[in-house]
Amino acid sequence: EKKQATDGEFVPPPIVGETLVKTETPLDDALKFLDPLRTLSPNSTNTHRLAFEVFYRKGKLLLMIQSLKRAMKTCPTSPEIPLYLTQLLQFVRERGVPAGIVGEIATSEMELLLPGGDIEAW
């Protein structure tokens, strides 16, 4: 609920920590914070690592690939990159690649990330 001060300026409602913690949809709420973070901090490796974690848990294959590529671009020597590559490869092996254009894009991008799907060779 928006309140107006006597001079017409917006006064935000008070922030209650307990209300923020009690959420029915934590991943959806995380996305609300993640989207502006990805826009405002595109060069931060932490942004892309967090994005990968959220998209992995939501099962969003193309967004996981995008986050991983951005993390590799901003900090290719990050020790988490091989872990995320392994998680991505395992995700694709367990769930398969979707049909249609999404599957085509995912397959071509996976081939660029992991030629031959061999994590050990990477």
MARDRENLUM-488403 format. One line per field, with one value per residue (C-alpha): residue number from 0; residue in three letters; z, x, y. Coordinates in steps of 0.25 Angstrom, whole numbers, plus 5000, padded with zeros to 4 digits. Each point is the difference from the previous one (the first is absolute). Layout:
N
roke	c(NUM ...) $
lonu	c(ALA ...) $
up	c(Z ...) $
east	c(X ...) $
north	c(Y ...) $
END
This chain:
122
roke	c(0 1 2 3 4 5 6 7 8 9 10 11 12 13 14 15 16 17 18 19 20 21 22 23 24 25 26 27 28 29 30 31 32 33 34 35 36 37 38 39 40 41 42 43 44 45 46 47 48 49 50 51 52 53 54 55 56 57 58 59 60 61 62 63 64 65 66 67 68 69 70 71 72 73 74 75 76 77 78 79 80 81 82 83 84 85 86 87 88 89 90 91 92 93 94 95 96 97 98 99 100 101 102 103 104 105 106 107 108 109 110 111 112 113 114 115 116 117 118 119 120 121) $
lonu	c(GLU LYS LYS GLN ALA THR ASP GLY GLU PHE VAL PRO PRO PRO ILE VAL GLY GLU THR LEU VAL LYS THR GLU THR PRO LEU ASP ASP ALA LEU LYS PHE LEU ASP PRO LEU ARG THR LEU SER PRO ASN SER THR ASN THR HIS ARG LEU ALA PHE GLU VAL PHE TYR ARG LYS GLY LYS LEU LEU LEU MET ILE GLN SER LEU LYS ARG ALA MET LYS THR CYS PRO THR SER PRO GLU ILE PRO LEU TYR LEU THR GLN LEU LEU GLN PHE VAL ARG GLU ARG GLY VAL PRO ALA GLY ILE VAL GLY GLU ILE ALA THR SER GLU MET GLU LEU LEU LEU PRO GLY GLY ASP ILE GLU ALA TRP) $
up	c(5000 4996 5009 4997 5010 5002 4990 4989 5000 5000 5013 4999 5010 5011 4997 5010 4999 5004 4989 4990 5005 5000 4985 4993 4987 5004 4986 4994 5010 4997 4986 5004 5005 4990 4988 5004 5005 4986 4994 5010 5002 4987 5003 5013 5000 5013 4993 4989 5010 5008 4987 4996 5014 4999 4986 5003 5011 4991 4989 4990 4990 4991 5011 5007 4988 4998 5015 4998 4988 5006 5013 4991 4993 5012 5008 4992 5011 5011 5007 4999 4985 4999 5011 4992 4987 5007 5006 4986 4993 5011 4998 4985 5002 5010 4994 4986 4990 4997 4986 4990 4999 5014 4999 4988 5006 5013 4992 4992 5012 5008 4989 5001 5015 5001 4986 5000 5013 5007 5013 5003 4987 5003) $
east	c(5000 5006 4999 5002 5007 4994 5009 4995 5013 4999 5003 5003 4994 5009 5008 4997 5010 4991 4991 5011 5005 4986 4998 4992 5008 5015 5005 4990 5004 5015 4997 4994 5013 5009 4994 5004 5014 5003 4996 5008 5012 5003 5015 4999 5003 4992 4988 5001 5003 4988 4992 5005 4996 4986 4997 5006 4990 4989 5004 5002 5010 5003 5001 5010 5008 4999 5005 5011 5005 5000 5007 5011 5001 5001 5009 5005 5009 4989 5001 4985 5000 5003 4990 4989 5004 4999 4986 4995 5005 4994 4987 4999 5004 4989 4989 5004 4999 4987 4994 4999 5008 5004 5006 5008 5005 5003 5008 5008 5004 5003 5009 5007 5002 5003 5005 4996 4993 5013 5002 5013 5006 4996) $
north	c(5000 5013 5012 5015 5009 5014 5006 4990 4991 4985 4994 4985 4990 4996 4988 4988 4989 4989 5003 4999 4987 4993 4998 4989 5001 5002 4998 5010 5010 4998 5003 5013 5004 4993 5007 5014 4995 4994 5013 5009 4991 4993 4999 4993 4986 4998 5005 4989 4989 5003 5001 4986 4995 5005 4996 4986 4998 5005 4991 5011 4994 5012 5010 4991 4999 5015 5002 4991 5006 5014 4995 4994 5013 5008 4991 4988 4995 4999 4987 4998 5000 4985 4997 5007 4994 4986 5004 5005 4987 4991 5008 4998 4985 4998 5008 5000 5012 5006 4998 5012 5012 5000 4987 5004 5012 4992 4990 5009 5009 4987 4996 5013 4999 4985 4995 4985 5002 4996 5007 4993 5006 5014) $
END
